[in-house]
Amino acid sequence: MSTEEELKAELAKLKAENEALKARTSKGISLKVSEKGGVSVYGMGRFPVTLYKEQWLKLIEMGEDIKRFIAENNDKLKAKE
């Protein structure tokens, strides 16, 4: 039979493991190389977003334009909650 101190130690260990798992999954976004050599972003929605590297680089270059477009059209856009 476990002592109270052993149970408290086990509880603390399980809480720490739980927090570590939550921290790892709260990030939620990960990158992988697809079978066809594209870059896949997981965690944005139900399916991954996959583009080839030159497509990602073009989007990254357009970052400020995309932000400006979103700001200008904010009243028409929906936000996922």
Secondary structure by P-SEA (a helix, b strand, c coil): cccaaaaaaaaaaaaaaaaaaaaaacccbbbbbcccbbbbbcccccbbbbbcaaaaaaaaaaaaaaaaaaaaacccccccc
